[in-house]
Amino acid sequence: MNRRFPIFRGGRTIVSRSLGLALLGALLLVIGAFVDRERLFYAYLAAYAFAVTTAVGALLFLMTCHAMNATWPVAVRRLTEAIVGALPLLCALFVPLLFGLGALYGEWLHPESIHEEHVRAAVLHKTPYLNLPFFLVRTGFYFAVWLVFGALLRRGSMKGDSSPALADSRRLRVISVAGLPPVALTLSFAAFDWLMSLAPTWVSTMFPVYVFGGGFVAAIALLTVLAFAAERAGLLPGLNASHYYALGRLLLTFTIFWAYAAFFQLLLIWIGNKPEEVEFYVLRSHGPWAVVSVVLVLTRFVIPFVILLNYRIKRRPAWLSAVAAWIFVAHYLDMHWLVAPEAPGARAPFHWLDAAALLAVVGSCVAFTVLRVRGRPLVPVNDPALPAAFRYESV
């Protein structure tokens, strides 16, 4: 069993370098607390949203595969579980944001300080929902749901590695079917709470769909990159062009889905032409942010869409993983575009604190995830569907 599927025993270099980068990022963030405290928390929130939407997107993908009883994703399931495995650390990484709630959400935390009467009235109208105690309770509930379902699926899957009798795919399917609605809803409300409430007078019912689409395609993109790296390292033998083609189809599909949500959100707000709705796009269509918006459309949709239309590229692992890496990086630009323009004052679109926050959050997540998968094979070795998963062929 383990001869065919080698155990992952390496990763020390990855862990040490990732921790080094994370410590460097943390040090820069400490310096940033004295240089530009408000910008620090916006940079951290963008990096945090980038990581957590990817991890929850992976959880949703994992649950969907179990619920559908899909065969081919079994070949890359352990890598999907590895991405989900970052959630406990991401729960802890939310703590620094607690010190920046006043900087990020000052308008609804202290509505009495708003000078414009109509804006103050609009924010006060939302205080039954947007208040600190309820915000913290909701946040705790979101993490509880994600951690419980993530742990149940990871442990249930890894339990089967020790004995075929413990590989209970039916139980994993039942957990996934039961968990998909609460996980999807908590991600939706987290998008409202953590991102939309940066501008408390802005409303859009399409916003959580937009955030979900971005996180889901980012998770598939990261999974594609990891699958290619694991196969090249000899840790995932058996993958073929059809597996990459399946991942490529998903990348193309959800790139279109993200663009659909983005376009129709803009279209509906444009048609409605309500001041409290258009402010989001007015802010991002003037000055340097107008350039960033164009770059986002090109990098997040136009370029990957055109490339992924090519059949051959989706069947070439190296090319597909390069496109997937592009999409994954573009997801950060998307989260940055959602968060950074809300920072008070006339500021440049990018700041050195953005890089510092990325190093701190992503570096620590990489180290934590690698440590959690060390000592295990990168496939569910006793899953009865695994042989069929590796025989998967698609034309």
MOLIN-V490716 format. One record per residue. N is the residue number from 1. RES is the residue in one letter. SS is DSSP state (h for helix, s for strand, l for the rest). PHI is phi in whole degrees, -180 to 180 (none if undefined). Layout:
# MOLIN-V490716
n->{N & N}
res->{RES & RES}
ss->{SS & SS}
phi->{PHI & PHI}
This chain:
# MOLIN-V490716
n->{1 & 2 & 3 & 4 & 5 & 6 & 7 & 8 & 9 & 10 & 11 & 12 & 13 & 14 & 15 & 16 & 17 & 18 & 19 & 20 & 21 & 22 & 23 & 24 & 25 & 26 & 27 & 28 & 29 & 30 & 31 & 32 & 33 & 34 & 35 & 36 & 37 & 38 & 39 & 40 & 41 & 42 & 43 & 44 & 45 & 46 & 47 & 48 & 49 & 50 & 51 & 52 & 53 & 54 & 55 & 56 & 57 & 58 & 59 & 60 & 61 & 62 & 63 & 64 & 65 & 66 & 67 & 68 & 69 & 70 & 71 & 72 & 73 & 74 & 75 & 76 & 77 & 78 & 79 & 80 & 81 & 82 & 83 & 84 & 85 & 86 & 87 & 88 & 89 & 90 & 91 & 92 & 93 & 94 & 95 & 96 & 97 & 98 & 99 & 100 & 101 & 102 & 103 & 104 & 105 & 106 & 107 & 108 & 109 & 110 & 111 & 112 & 113 & 114 & 115 & 116 & 117 & 118 & 119 & 120 & 121 & 122 & 123 & 124 & 125 & 126 & 127 & 128 & 129 & 130 & 131 & 132 & 133 & 134 & 135 & 136 & 137 & 138 & 139 & 140 & 141 & 142 & 143 & 144 & 145 & 146 & 147 & 148 & 149 & 150 & 151 & 152 & 153 & 154 & 155 & 156 & 157 & 158 & 159 & 160 & 161 & 162 & 163 & 164 & 165 & 166 & 167 & 168 & 169 & 170 & 171 & 172 & 173 & 174 & 175 & 176 & 177 & 178 & 179 & 180 & 181 & 182 & 183 & 184 & 185 & 186 & 187 & 188 & 189 & 190 & 191 & 192 & 193 & 194 & 195 & 196 & 197 & 198 & 199 & 200 & 201 & 202 & 203 & 204 & 205 & 206 & 207 & 208 & 209 & 210 & 211 & 212 & 213 & 214 & 215 & 216 & 217 & 218 & 219 & 220 & 221 & 222 & 223 & 224 & 225 & 226 & 227 & 228 & 229 & 230 & 231 & 232 & 233 & 234 & 235 & 236 & 237 & 238 & 239 & 240 & 241 & 242 & 243 & 244 & 245 & 246 & 247 & 248 & 249 & 250 & 251 & 252 & 253 & 254 & 255 & 256 & 257 & 258 & 259 & 260 & 261 & 262 & 263 & 264 & 265 & 266 & 267 & 268 & 269 & 270 & 271 & 272 & 273 & 274 & 275 & 276 & 277 & 278 & 279 & 280 & 281 & 282 & 283 & 284 & 285 & 286 & 287 & 288 & 289 & 290 & 291 & 292 & 293 & 294 & 295 & 296 & 297 & 298 & 299 & 300 & 301 & 302 & 303 & 304 & 305 & 306 & 307 & 308 & 309 & 310 & 311 & 312 & 313 & 314 & 315 & 316 & 317 & 318 & 319 & 320 & 321 & 322 & 323 & 324 & 325 & 326 & 327 & 328 & 329 & 330 & 331 & 332 & 333 & 334 & 335 & 336 & 337 & 338 & 339 & 340 & 341 & 342 & 343 & 344 & 345 & 346 & 347 & 348 & 349 & 350 & 351 & 352 & 353 & 354 & 355 & 356 & 357 & 358 & 359 & 360 & 361 & 362 & 363 & 364 & 365 & 366 & 367 & 368 & 369 & 370 & 371 & 372 & 373 & 374 & 375 & 376 & 377 & 378 & 379 & 380 & 381 & 382 & 383 & 384 & 385 & 386 & 387 & 388 & 389 & 390 & 391 & 392 & 393 & 394 & 395}
res->{M & N & R & R & F & P & I & F & R & G & G & R & T & I & V & S & R & S & L & G & L & A & L & L & G & A & L & L & L & V & I & G & A & F & V & D & R & E & R & L & F & Y & A & Y & L & A & A & Y & A & F & A & V & T & T & A & V & G & A & L & L & F & L & M & T & C & H & A & M & N & A & T & W & P & V & A & V & R & R & L & T & E & A & I & V & G & A & L & P & L & L & C & A & L & F & V & P & L & L & F & G & L & G & A & L & Y & G & E & W & L & H & P & E & S & I & H & E & E & H & V & R & A & A & V & L & H & K & T & P & Y & L & N & L & P & F & F & L & V & R & T & G & F & Y & F & A & V & W & L & V & F & G & A & L & L & R & R & G & S & M & K & G & D & S & S & P & A & L & A & D & S & R & R & L & R & V & I & S & V & A & G & L & P & P & V & A & L & T & L & S & F & A & A & F & D & W & L & M & S & L & A & P & T & W & V & S & T & M & F & P & V & Y & V & F & G & G & G & F & V & A & A & I & A & L & L & T & V & L & A & F & A & A & E & R & A & G & L & L & P & G & L & N & A & S & H & Y & Y & A & L & G & R & L & L & L & T & F & T & I & F & W & A & Y & A & A & F & F & Q & L & L & L & I & W & I & G & N & K & P & E & E & V & E & F & Y & V & L & R & S & H & G & P & W & A & V & V & S & V & V & L & V & L & T & R & F & V & I & P & F & V & I & L & L & N & Y & R & I & K & R & R & P & A & W & L & S & A & V & A & A & W & I & F & V & A & H & Y & L & D & M & H & W & L & V & A & P & E & A & P & G & A & R & A & P & F & H & W & L & D & A & A & A & L & L & A & V & V & G & S & C & V & A & F & T & V & L & R & V & R & G & R & P & L & V & P & V & N & D & P & A & L & P & A & A & F & R & Y & E & S & V}
ss->{l & l & l & l & l & l & s & s & l & l & l & h & h & h & h & h & h & h & h & h & h & h & h & h & h & h & h & h & h & h & h & h & h & h & h & l & h & h & h & h & h & h & h & h & h & h & h & h & h & h & h & h & h & h & h & h & h & h & h & h & h & h & h & h & h & h & h & h & l & l & l & h & h & h & h & h & h & h & h & h & h & h & h & h & l & l & h & h & h & h & h & h & h & l & h & h & h & h & l & l & h & h & h & h & l & h & h & h & h & l & h & h & h & l & l & l & h & h & h & h & h & h & h & h & h & l & l & l & l & l & l & h & h & h & h & h & h & h & h & h & h & h & h & h & h & h & h & h & h & h & h & h & h & h & h & h & h & h & h & l & l & l & l & h & h & h & l & l & h & h & h & h & h & h & h & h & h & h & h & h & h & h & h & h & h & h & h & h & h & h & h & h & h & h & h & h & h & h & h & l & l & l & l & l & l & l & h & h & h & h & h & h & h & h & h & h & h & h & h & h & h & h & h & h & h & h & h & h & h & h & h & h & l & l & l & l & l & l & l & l & h & h & h & h & h & h & h & h & h & h & h & h & h & h & h & h & h & h & h & h & h & h & h & h & h & h & h & h & h & h & h & h & l & l & h & h & h & h & h & h & h & h & h & l & l & l & l & h & h & h & h & h & h & h & h & h & h & h & h & h & h & h & h & h & h & h & h & h & l & l & h & h & h & h & l & l & h & h & h & h & h & h & h & h & h & h & h & h & h & h & h & h & h & h & h & h & h & h & h & h & h & h & l & l & l & l & l & l & l & l & l & h & h & h & h & h & h & h & h & h & h & h & h & h & h & h & h & h & h & h & h & h & h & l & l & s & s & l & l & l & l & l & l & l & l & h & h & h & h & h & l & l & l & l & l}
phi->{none & -75 & -69 & -78 & -116 & -62 & -80 & -78 & -112 & -89 & 94 & -63 & -64 & -61 & -64 & -65 & -70 & -65 & -65 & -62 & -67 & -65 & -67 & -61 & -61 & -64 & -63 & -65 & -67 & -63 & -63 & -63 & -63 & -95 & -89 & -154 & -64 & -64 & -64 & -57 & -73 & -68 & -64 & -67 & -63 & -62 & -65 & -66 & -62 & -58 & -73 & -73 & -68 & -67 & -65 & -71 & -60 & -65 & -62 & -65 & -65 & -60 & -67 & -63 & -63 & -64 & -62 & -84 & 56 & -70 & -92 & -62 & -66 & -60 & -64 & -117 & -64 & -65 & -70 & -63 & -64 & -65 & -65 & -61 & -64 & -79 & -60 & -59 & -67 & -63 & -61 & -69 & -72 & -74 & -56 & -56 & -67 & -62 & -81 & -116 & -61 & -65 & -72 & -83 & -122 & -61 & -64 & -92 & -75 & -133 & -64 & -67 & -85 & -78 & -80 & -71 & -64 & -68 & -69 & -61 & -65 & -66 & -70 & -61 & -63 & -99 & -62 & -59 & -101 & -90 & -142 & -60 & -59 & -67 & -59 & -69 & -64 & -62 & -61 & -61 & -67 & -57 & -66 & -61 & -63 & -64 & -68 & -65 & -70 & -63 & -67 & -60 & -73 & -67 & -67 & -63 & -71 & -73 & -61 & -69 & -66 & -81 & -160 & -59 & -68 & -94 & -81 & -105 & -70 & -65 & -63 & -63 & -68 & -64 & -60 & -68 & -61 & -71 & -90 & -57 & -60 & -65 & -67 & -64 & -69 & -67 & -64 & -61 & -73 & -64 & -62 & -61 & -72 & -86 & -113 & -64 & -74 & -60 & -119 & -65 & -91 & -86 & -136 & -163 & -75 & -83 & -59 & -64 & -66 & -61 & -66 & -59 & -59 & -65 & -66 & -66 & -70 & -66 & -65 & -67 & -63 & -64 & -60 & -63 & -63 & -66 & -62 & -64 & -65 & -66 & -65 & -63 & -83 & 79 & -96 & -137 & -70 & 109 & -68 & -130 & -62 & -67 & -64 & -67 & -64 & -64 & -65 & -64 & -63 & -66 & -60 & -65 & -61 & -85 & -66 & -66 & -61 & -60 & -65 & -60 & -63 & -64 & -67 & -74 & -64 & -63 & -63 & -66 & -69 & -63 & -66 & -64 & 53 & -98 & -55 & -72 & -99 & -75 & -59 & -60 & -83 & -60 & -62 & -98 & -119 & -130 & 64 & -65 & -69 & -64 & -65 & -61 & -63 & -65 & -61 & -62 & -61 & -68 & -78 & -88 & -131 & -59 & -65 & -64 & -63 & -63 & -68 & -73 & -67 & -74 & -62 & -67 & -63 & -69 & -105 & -110 & -55 & -64 & -66 & -65 & -66 & -67 & -65 & -62 & -62 & -59 & -63 & -63 & -65 & -63 & -64 & -64 & -57 & -62 & -65 & -64 & -65 & -74 & -98 & -60 & -62 & -80 & -63 & -67 & 88 & -81 & -126 & -70 & -60 & -128 & -143 & -63 & -68 & -62 & -66 & -62 & -65 & -62 & -60 & -66 & -77 & -69 & -60 & -68 & -66 & -63 & -61 & -63 & -67 & -63 & -63 & -75 & -100 & -64 & 85 & -131 & -71 & -92 & -139 & -76 & -62 & -104 & -68 & -62 & -87 & -63 & -57 & -67 & -62 & -79 & -89 & -59 & -135 & -141 & -104}
